Amino acid sequence: MGCLLALDQGTTSSRAIVFDAQGQVLAMAQKPFALATPQPGWVTQDAWAIWNTQIGTAQEAISQAGLLAGDIAAIGLANQRETTVLWDKASGKPLAPALVWQDRRTAPWCQALREAGHEARIQHITGLKLDPYFSAGKLAWLLQHTPQARELASQGRLAFGTIDSWLIFQLTRGLHVTDISNAARTMLMDIHSGQWSAELLDLFDIPAAILPKIVPSGSLIGHTAAGLLGAQLPLFAAMGDQQAALFGHGCVHAGMAKNTYGTGCFMLMNTGSEVIHSQHQLLSTVAWQQSGQPTQYALEGSVFMAGAIVQWLRDNLDFVRHSHEIEALAQQADSSEGVVLVPAFTGLGAPYWQADARASLSGLTRGTGKAHIARAALEAIAFQVADVLNAMQQDAPTPLTELRVDGGASANNMLMQFQADILGVPVLRPTLTEITAFGAVKMAGLACGLFNPSDVADMWQLERRFDSQISADERQARLQQWQAAVRQVLSAHGNSSASS
């Protein structure tokens, strides 16, 4: 029986999902774990908790599906990216709490490099902005502040890895590797060669011996150790979660893009086998590499506030009791009647990158009510996505013809319709909601030979297509209204260079 096991390791929980040979979900298990915030800007996790919840869900999902371990043809892993773990190879034990991708403690480290003139070179080599988001600064901090780290490194016992590396080491009891899509998020890898950058390792004072070996996203990576799952199962794929979602959506050709609507938004556009260095404040990253095939690349942009805007209306303003009620409230108004919300509650992300920007609500009149503000809030999500995708279109070699969507807010029909209206391209929502996990098992299924490309192309099924229903003139007028509001926010904080 050819089934596939997805390990979907996220920021707040670990999940495992069993898929059959037709890409249908047979069983799913999920276990949460805690984040810790020991100081403002610090975010950590217990690496043991990540491992224990992940292996626990794997065992539970196989059992729920009524399968024996031998029924699993391959494992595919998708993981939260950039989160950094340091451990002792001899004992397998972590030396310190994992530093989560949200952790900002290395901002001074980044600023020192910026002031020393290294920012442009770092971005050219890695495709990434110099930011605490990525793993390099976290690793440098751990090496400086973890007792015996340097001593263990000199003995060949120290291991660094992102979450894929940590889980693979524990699953195989000793294999120290990372897939190329995760390596691309460390700010240590040369995106052009797919190898660790000796220049950056020297600049950051990081010993090369502690780094994992870089392997393709889709290939035979290793086998699970005896005694873990009832059989030694082959691991055939590992991918960062956003890249896995891009692959799960079938965005395998240059110009195809997906957007994940979560607390924020993660947008990725496939750029093919060429690194596109963004001229519009986006990230260049590896999408994936299948064994024996050229590396595929992507442009990525992040919106800080998406579903979080609805949470603000719910929790701070008491507009609704439950997030899903926002759509019905917004539909009570035929339009926002000129109300525009610029949700810079934590600054503005791509393509503006203004950390000190502050939110604004403009266009209010005596007749403005909750429904108008709710509608403006949903429209703000779509406007921000349009800004990022407009930047992507200017960087990308081919025009966007559709946007594939997933995540909680993609269930909001009004938001998806407005997204299509404001982009002027169709928005496609699939029937399968577990896109990230599906991307990982799709990669594994192809790598192990269970799937062929025509099989997986048919597995992505359209649930609903949203086509633009407004004229080009109306679209332009709405975008100009949004951009004017953004310019006001930026000019209030000393920057009037809003994108157009």
C-alpha positions as CSV (number, residue, x, y, z in Angstrom):
1,M,0.0,0.0,0.0
2,G,1.7,3.2,-1.2
3,C,0.9,5.9,1.4
4,L,2.9,9.0,2.3
5,L,3.6,10.6,5.6
6,A,3.9,14.4,5.9
7,L,5.7,15.9,8.9
8,D,4.5,19.5,9.1
9,Q,6.4,21.3,11.8
10,G,5.1,24.8,12.5
11,T,5.8,27.7,14.8
12,T,3.2,26.7,17.4
13,S,2.4,23.0,16.8
14,S,3.7,19.9,15.1
15,R,1.4,17.9,12.8
16,A,1.6,14.7,10.9
17,I,-0.7,13.8,8.0
18,V,-1.0,10.5,6.1
19,F,-1.9,10.8,2.4
20,D,-2.9,7.9,0.1
21,A,-1.5,7.4,-3.4
22,Q,-4.1,9.7,-4.8
23,G,-3.2,12.6,-2.6
24,Q,-6.2,12.3,-0.3
25,V,-5.8,12.8,3.5
26,L,-6.3,9.6,5.5
27,A,-5.4,10.8,9.0
28,M,-4.0,13.7,10.8
29,A,-2.6,14.3,14.3
30,Q,-1.5,17.6,15.9
31,K,0.2,18.6,19.1
32,P,0.9,22.1,20.3
33,F,4.0,23.3,22.1
34,A,4.9,26.6,23.8
35,L,6.8,29.6,22.8
36,A,8.7,31.5,25.4
37,T,9.4,35.3,25.5
38,P,12.1,35.7,28.2
39,Q,12.7,39.4,27.2
40,P,11.1,41.8,24.9
41,G,12.0,40.9,21.3
42,W,13.3,37.4,22.4
43,V,11.3,34.3,21.2
44,T,12.5,30.8,22.0
45,Q,11.3,27.2,21.9
46,D,12.3,24.0,23.5
47,A,14.0,21.9,20.7
48,W,13.1,18.7,22.6
49,A,9.4,19.7,22.6
50,I,9.6,20.2,18.9
51,W,11.1,16.8,18.4
52,N,8.8,15.0,20.9
53,T,5.6,16.5,19.5
54,Q,6.7,15.7,15.9
55,I,7.5,12.1,16.5
56,G,4.4,11.7,18.7
57,T,2.1,13.0,15.9
58,A,3.8,10.7,13.3
59,Q,3.1,7.6,15.4
60,E,-0.4,8.8,16.1
61,A,-1.3,9.6,12.5
62,I,0.0,6.2,11.2
63,S,-2.1,4.5,13.9
64,Q,-5.2,6.6,13.2
65,A,-4.9,5.6,9.5
66,G,-5.0,1.9,10.5
67,L,-1.7,1.4,8.8
68,L,1.5,-0.5,9.6
69,A,4.7,1.4,9.3
70,G,5.6,-0.7,6.3
71,D,2.6,0.8,4.4
72,I,4.4,4.2,4.3
73,A,6.4,4.5,1.1
74,A,8.1,7.8,2.0
75,I,8.2,10.7,4.4
76,G,8.1,14.3,3.4
77,L,9.1,17.1,5.9
78,A,8.0,20.7,5.8
79,N,9.1,23.0,8.6
80,Q,9.1,26.5,10.1
81,R,12.0,28.3,8.6
82,E,15.0,30.2,10.1
83,T,14.5,28.9,13.6
84,T,18.0,28.0,14.9
85,V,19.1,25.0,17.0
86,L,22.6,24.2,18.4
87,W,23.3,20.7,19.7
88,D,25.9,18.2,20.7
89,K,26.4,15.5,18.1
90,A,27.6,13.0,20.6
91,S,24.6,13.2,23.0
92,G,22.0,14.6,20.5
93,K,21.0,17.1,23.1
94,P,20.4,20.8,22.4
95,L,22.7,23.2,24.1
96,A,20.3,26.1,24.4
97,P,16.7,27.0,23.6
98,A,16.0,27.3,19.9
99,L,15.9,30.9,18.7
100,V,12.7,31.3,16.7
101,W,12.4,33.1,13.4
102,Q,10.5,35.9,15.2
103,D,13.4,36.5,17.6
104,R,14.8,40.0,17.2
105,R,17.7,40.0,19.7
106,T,20.3,40.2,16.9
107,A,19.2,43.6,15.6
108,P,22.4,45.3,17.0
109,W,24.5,42.6,15.3
110,C,22.8,43.4,12.0
111,Q,23.1,47.1,12.5
112,A,26.9,46.8,13.1
113,L,27.3,44.9,9.9
114,R,25.2,47.5,8.1
115,E,27.3,50.4,9.4
116,A,30.5,48.6,8.4
117,G,29.2,48.5,4.8
118,H,28.5,44.8,4.4
119,E,24.8,44.9,3.6
120,A,24.9,45.0,-0.2
121,R,27.5,42.2,-0.4
122,I,25.4,40.0,2.0
123,Q,22.3,40.5,0.0
124,H,24.1,39.8,-3.3
125,I,25.5,36.5,-2.0
126,T,22.4,35.3,-0.2
127,G,19.5,37.1,-1.9
128,L,18.3,38.1,1.6
129,K,18.0,41.4,3.4
130,L,20.3,41.9,6.4
131,D,17.8,41.2,9.2
132,P,17.5,39.3,12.5
133,Y,14.8,37.2,10.8
134,F,17.4,34.9,9.3
135,S,19.6,32.3,11.0
136,A,23.1,33.7,10.7
137,G,22.8,36.3,13.5
138,K,21.0,33.8,15.7
139,L,23.9,31.3,15.3
140,A,26.5,34.0,15.9
141,W,24.7,34.9,19.1
142,L,24.4,31.3,20.3
143,L,28.1,30.7,19.6
144,Q,29.0,33.8,21.8
145,H,26.5,33.1,24.6
146,T,26.4,29.3,24.9
147,P,28.9,27.9,27.4
148,Q,31.3,25.4,25.8
149,A,30.0,26.0,22.3
150,R,33.3,26.9,20.8
151,E,35.1,24.1,22.7
152,L,32.6,21.5,21.4
153,A,33.1,23.0,17.9
154,S,36.9,22.5,18.1
155,Q,36.2,18.9,19.1
156,G,34.0,18.3,16.1
157,R,30.9,17.7,18.3
158,L,28.9,20.9,17.7
159,A,26.0,20.9,15.2
160,F,24.0,23.8,13.9
161,G,20.8,23.5,12.1
162,T,17.4,24.9,11.2
163,I,14.4,22.8,12.2
164,D,14.7,20.4,9.2
165,S,18.3,19.5,10.3
166,W,17.3,19.1,13.9
167,L,14.4,16.7,13.1
168,I,16.4,14.7,10.5
169,F,19.2,14.3,13.0
170,Q,16.8,12.9,15.6
171,L,14.8,10.8,13.0
172,T,18.0,9.1,11.7
173,R,20.0,9.3,14.9
174,G,23.0,11.0,13.5
175,L,22.5,12.4,9.9
176,H,23.5,16.0,9.8
177,V,22.0,17.6,6.6
178,T,19.8,20.4,5.5
179,D,17.8,20.8,2.3
180,I,18.7,23.6,0.0
181,S,15.5,25.6,0.5
182,N,16.1,25.8,4.2
183,A,19.8,26.5,3.7
184,A,18.8,29.5,1.6
185,R,17.1,31.0,4.7
186,T,20.2,31.0,6.9
187,M,21.9,34.0,5.3
188,L,25.0,31.7,5.1
189,M,24.4,30.1,1.7
190,D,25.6,31.4,-1.6
191,I,22.3,31.4,-3.5
192,H,24.1,31.1,-6.9
193,S,26.2,28.1,-6.1
194,G,24.0,26.4,-3.5
195,Q,27.0,26.0,-1.2
196,W,27.9,27.6,2.1
197,S,29.7,30.9,1.6
198,A,33.3,30.8,3.0
199,E,33.3,34.6,2.7
200,L,30.3,35.0,5.0
201,L,31.4,32.3,7.4
202,D,34.7,34.2,7.8
203,L,32.8,37.6,8.2
204,F,30.5,36.2,10.9
205,D,33.2,34.1,12.6
206,I,31.2,30.8,12.2
207,P,33.2,27.5,11.9
208,A,32.3,25.6,8.7
209,A,32.5,22.3,10.5
210,I,29.3,22.9,12.5
211,L,27.2,23.3,9.4
212,P,25.1,20.5,7.9
213,K,25.6,19.1,4.4
214,I,23.3,20.7,1.9
215,V,21.2,18.2,0.0
216,P,18.4,18.5,-2.6
217,S,14.8,19.0,-1.4
218,G,13.6,15.9,-3.2
219,S,16.0,12.9,-2.9
220,L,16.6,10.0,-0.7
221,I,17.9,11.9,2.4
222,G,18.1,8.9,4.8
223,H,16.0,6.4,6.8
224,T,14.4,6.7,10.2
225,A,16.2,4.9,13.0
226,A,15.0,1.4,14.1
227,G,12.5,1.6,16.9
228,L,11.0,5.0,16.2
229,L,8.1,4.2,13.8
230,G,8.0,0.4,13.6
231,A,10.1,0.2,10.4
232,Q,13.0,2.1,9.0
233,L,11.1,4.5,6.7
234,P,12.8,6.5,3.9
235,L,12.8,10.3,4.1
236,F,12.5,11.5,0.5
237,A,11.8,15.2,0.9
238,A,12.5,18.2,3.2
239,M,11.4,21.8,2.4
240,G,10.8,25.1,4.1
241,D,7.1,25.5,4.7
242,Q,6.5,28.4,2.3
243,Q,8.4,26.7,-0.5
244,A,6.4,23.5,0.2
245,A,3.2,25.5,-0.2
246,L,4.4,26.9,-3.5
247,F,5.1,23.3,-4.7
248,G,1.9,22.0,-3.2
249,H,0.0,24.6,-5.3
250,G,1.7,23.3,-8.4
251,C,3.4,26.6,-9.0
252,V,6.2,24.9,-11.0
253,H,6.6,27.3,-13.8
254,A,8.2,30.8,-13.8
255,G,5.6,33.5,-13.1
256,M,3.2,31.3,-11.1
257,A,2.6,32.6,-7.6
258,K,0.8,31.7,-4.3
259,N,-0.2,33.7,-1.3
260,T,-0.8,32.2,2.1
261,Y,-3.2,34.3,4.2
262,G,-2.3,33.8,7.8
263,T,-1.6,36.2,10.6
264,G,0.5,37.9,7.9
265,C,0.9,36.9,4.3
266,F,3.7,35.0,2.6
267,M,3.8,35.5,-1.1
268,L,6.2,33.5,-3.4
269,M,6.5,33.6,-7.1
270,N,8.4,31.0,-9.0
271,T,11.2,32.6,-11.2
272,G,12.5,29.4,-12.7
273,S,16.1,28.3,-12.8
274,E,17.4,31.9,-12.6
275,V,18.1,34.0,-9.5
276,I,16.2,37.2,-9.9
277,H,17.7,39.9,-7.7
278,S,14.8,42.1,-6.7
279,Q,14.9,45.8,-7.4
280,H,11.8,46.3,-5.3
281,Q,12.7,45.3,-1.8
282,L,11.7,41.6,-2.1
283,L,13.8,38.5,-1.1
284,S,15.4,36.2,-3.6
285,T,15.3,32.6,-2.4
286,V,15.6,29.0,-3.4
287,A,12.2,27.4,-4.1
288,W,13.4,23.8,-4.3
289,Q,15.8,21.4,-6.0
290,Q,14.7,17.9,-7.2
291,S,17.5,15.4,-7.5
292,G,19.3,15.7,-10.8
293,Q,17.4,18.8,-11.9
294,P,18.3,22.5,-11.9
295,T,17.6,24.5,-8.7
296,Q,14.4,26.5,-8.9
297,Y,14.2,30.0,-7.4
298,A,11.5,32.3,-6.2
299,L,10.9,35.9,-5.2
300,E,9.3,36.3,-1.8
301,G,7.5,39.2,0.0
302,S,5.9,39.4,3.4
303,V,2.9,41.4,4.7
304,F,3.0,41.7,8.5
305,M,-0.7,42.3,9.1
306,A,-3.4,40.1,7.4
307,G,-5.5,38.0,9.6
308,A,-4.1,40.0,12.5
309,I,-6.1,43.0,11.3
310,V,-9.3,41.0,11.9
311,Q,-8.0,39.9,15.3
312,W,-7.5,43.7,16.1
313,L,-11.1,44.4,15.2
314,R,-12.3,41.5,17.3
315,D,-10.1,41.9,20.4
316,N,-9.4,45.6,20.6
317,L,-12.5,47.2,19.1
318,D,-15.1,44.4,19.9
319,F,-16.5,44.6,16.3
320,V,-17.2,40.9,16.3
321,R,-17.0,38.0,18.7
322,H,-15.5,35.5,16.2
323,S,-13.1,36.3,13.3
324,H,-15.3,34.5,10.7
325,E,-18.1,37.0,11.5
326,I,-16.1,39.9,9.9
327,E,-17.3,38.9,6.3
328,A,-21.0,39.3,7.2
329,L,-20.3,42.6,9.0
330,A,-18.4,44.0,6.0
331,Q,-21.1,42.9,3.6
332,Q,-23.6,45.2,5.4
333,A,-21.9,48.1,3.5
334,D,-21.9,48.2,-0.3
335,S,-18.5,49.9,-0.2
336,S,-16.1,51.4,2.3
337,E,-17.3,54.8,1.2
338,G,-13.8,56.2,1.0
339,V,-12.6,54.7,4.3
340,V,-9.0,53.4,4.0
341,L,-7.1,51.5,6.7
342,V,-3.3,51.3,6.4
343,P,-2.6,48.6,9.0
344,A,1.0,49.6,9.9
345,F,0.5,48.3,13.5
346,T,4.0,46.8,13.4
347,G,5.4,49.0,10.6
348,L,5.1,48.2,6.9
349,G,6.7,45.2,5.3
350,A,7.4,44.6,1.7
351,P,7.8,46.5,-0.5
352,Y,8.1,49.5,1.9
353,W,10.1,48.1,4.8
354,Q,9.3,51.0,7.2
355,A,9.6,49.6,10.7
356,D,8.6,52.9,12.3
357,A,5.4,53.5,10.3
358,R,2.2,53.7,12.2
359,A,-1.3,52.6,11.3
360,S,-3.9,55.1,10.0
361,L,-7.7,55.1,9.4
362,S,-8.7,57.9,7.0
363,G,-11.7,59.0,5.0
364,L,-14.1,58.9,8.0
365,T,-17.4,60.8,7.8
366,R,-20.3,61.3,10.1
367,G,-22.0,58.4,8.4
368,T,-19.1,55.9,8.8
369,G,-20.1,52.8,10.7
370,K,-18.6,49.5,11.8
371,A,-19.4,47.9,8.4
372,H,-17.4,50.5,6.5
373,I,-14.4,50.0,8.7
374,A,-14.7,46.2,8.6
375,R,-14.8,46.4,4.8
376,A,-11.8,48.7,4.7
377,A,-9.9,46.3,6.9
378,L,-10.5,43.4,4.5
379,E,-9.6,45.6,1.6
380,A,-6.4,46.5,3.3
381,I,-5.3,42.9,3.2
382,A,-5.9,42.8,-0.5
383,F,-4.2,46.1,-1.1
384,Q,-1.1,45.0,0.7
385,V,-1.0,41.8,-1.4
386,A,-1.4,43.9,-4.5
387,D,1.6,46.0,-3.5
388,V,3.8,43.0,-3.1
389,L,2.7,41.3,-6.3
390,N,3.1,44.5,-8.2
391,A,6.7,44.6,-7.0
392,M,7.1,40.9,-8.0
393,Q,5.7,41.6,-11.5
394,Q,8.2,44.3,-12.0
395,D,11.1,42.0,-11.0
396,A,9.8,38.7,-12.6
397,P,10.6,37.6,-16.1
398,T,7.0,36.7,-17.0
399,P,3.7,38.4,-16.0
400,L,1.4,37.0,-13.4
401,T,-1.7,35.2,-14.9
402,E,-3.3,33.9,-11.7
403,L,-2.8,33.8,-7.9
404,R,-3.3,30.5,-6.0
405,V,-4.3,31.0,-2.4
406,D,-4.4,29.2,0.9
407,G,-4.5,29.9,4.6
408,G,-7.4,30.8,7.0
409,A,-8.5,34.1,5.4
410,S,-8.6,32.5,2.0
411,A,-12.0,31.1,3.1
412,N,-13.4,34.7,3.1
413,N,-15.3,34.9,-0.2
414,M,-15.6,38.7,-0.1
415,L,-11.9,39.1,0.5
416,M,-11.0,36.8,-2.3
417,Q,-13.3,38.5,-4.7
418,F,-11.9,41.9,-3.8
419,Q,-8.4,40.4,-4.2
420,A,-9.2,39.4,-7.8
421,D,-10.8,42.8,-8.5
422,I,-7.7,44.7,-7.3
423,L,-5.2,42.4,-9.0
424,G,-7.0,42.1,-12.3
425,V,-6.1,38.4,-12.4
426,P,-8.0,35.3,-11.3
427,V,-7.7,34.1,-7.7
428,L,-7.8,30.3,-7.4
429,R,-8.7,28.5,-4.2
430,P,-8.1,24.7,-4.1
431,T,-10.3,22.1,-2.4
432,L,-7.3,20.8,-0.4
433,T,-6.5,22.9,2.6
434,E,-3.4,21.1,3.7
435,I,-1.3,22.6,1.0
436,T,2.0,22.8,2.9
437,A,1.9,19.2,4.0
438,F,0.8,18.2,0.5
439,G,3.8,20.0,-1.1
440,A,6.2,18.0,1.1
441,V,4.6,14.6,0.3
442,K,4.2,15.5,-3.4
443,M,8.0,16.1,-3.5
444,A,8.6,12.8,-1.6
445,G,6.2,10.9,-3.9
446,L,8.0,12.2,-7.0
447,A,11.4,11.4,-5.5
448,C,10.5,7.8,-4.5
449,G,8.7,7.1,-7.8
450,L,5.3,6.7,-6.3
451,F,4.0,9.7,-8.3
452,N,4.8,11.0,-11.8
453,P,4.4,14.6,-12.8
454,S,1.1,14.1,-14.6
455,D,-0.3,12.4,-11.4
456,V,0.5,15.4,-9.2
457,A,-0.8,17.9,-11.6
458,D,-4.2,16.4,-11.4
459,M,-4.2,16.3,-7.6
460,W,-4.5,20.1,-7.2
461,Q,-8.3,20.6,-7.6
462,L,-10.0,23.9,-7.9
463,E,-12.7,24.7,-5.3
464,R,-13.5,28.2,-6.5
465,R,-12.2,30.7,-9.0
466,F,-12.7,34.4,-8.4
467,D,-12.5,36.6,-11.5
468,S,-12.2,40.4,-11.5
469,Q,-15.6,42.1,-11.7
470,I,-14.5,45.7,-11.9
471,S,-13.2,47.9,-14.8
472,A,-9.6,48.9,-15.2
473,D,-10.5,52.5,-14.4
474,E,-12.2,51.6,-11.2
475,R,-9.2,49.4,-10.2
476,Q,-6.8,52.2,-10.8
477,A,-8.9,54.7,-8.8
478,R,-9.0,52.3,-5.9
479,L,-5.3,51.7,-6.0
480,Q,-4.5,55.4,-6.2
481,Q,-6.7,56.0,-3.2
482,W,-4.8,53.3,-1.3
483,Q,-1.4,54.6,-2.4
484,A,-2.3,58.1,-1.3
485,A,-3.1,56.8,2.2
486,V,0.2,54.9,2.3
487,R,2.1,58.0,1.3
488,Q,0.5,59.9,4.1
489,V,1.6,57.2,6.6
490,L,5.2,57.2,5.2
491,S,5.5,61.0,5.1
492,A,4.4,61.2,8.7
493,H,7.5,59.2,9.5
494,G,10.0,61.0,7.3
495,N,9.6,58.9,4.2
496,S,7.4,59.8,1.3
497,S,8.7,57.2,-1.3
498,A,5.6,55.0,-1.5
499,S,5.6,52.6,-4.4
500,S,3.2,53.1,-7.2
